[in-house]
Amino acid sequence: MENGALIEVLYFARVAEHTGTRHETVPLATPTPAGEWLQSLVDRFPSLAPASHLKLAINQQHALASDLIRPGDEVAVFDPVTGG
């Protein structure tokens, strides 16, 4: 697989606890909708379910489920921020 077919993934807070890491490089051969990719992450780490409660940022921009993750992107996964 060529280097361009990878994405850098950053995990924060509870997500990092469940994945056991704060960072990993994972293969991504073709552009993939963020929601589909997020579901594949939950398939790998079922304790993160449901996927709908997680948030994504692609290249430091908040992302919707329909946004595409492309090879070479940086993806951050985090819980919604709560305030008080």
Long-range contacts (C-beta under 8 A, 24 or more apart in sequence): 1-27, 1-29, 4-71, 4-72, 5-29, 5-71, 6-71, 6-72, 7-69, 7-70, 7-71, 7-72, 7-73, 7-74, 7-75, 8-73, 8-74, 8-75, 9-74, 9-75, 9-76, 9-77, 10-74, 10-75, 10-76, 10-77, 11-76, 11-77, 11-78, 12-76, 12-77, 12-78, 12-79, 13-78, 13-79, 14-79, 15-48, 15-54, 15-77, 15-78, 15-79, 18-45, 18-47, 18-48, 19-45, 19-48, 28-69, 28-70, 28-71, 28-73, 29-71, 30-71, 31-68, 31-69, 31-70, 31-71, 32-68, 32-69, 33-65, 33-66, 33-67, 33-68, 33-69, 34-58, 34-63, 34-64, 34-65, 34-66, 34-67, 34-68, 34-69, 34-75, 35-64, 35-65, 35-66, 37-69, 37-75, 38-65, 38-77, 41-77, 53-79, 53-80, 54-78, 54-79, 55-79, 55-80
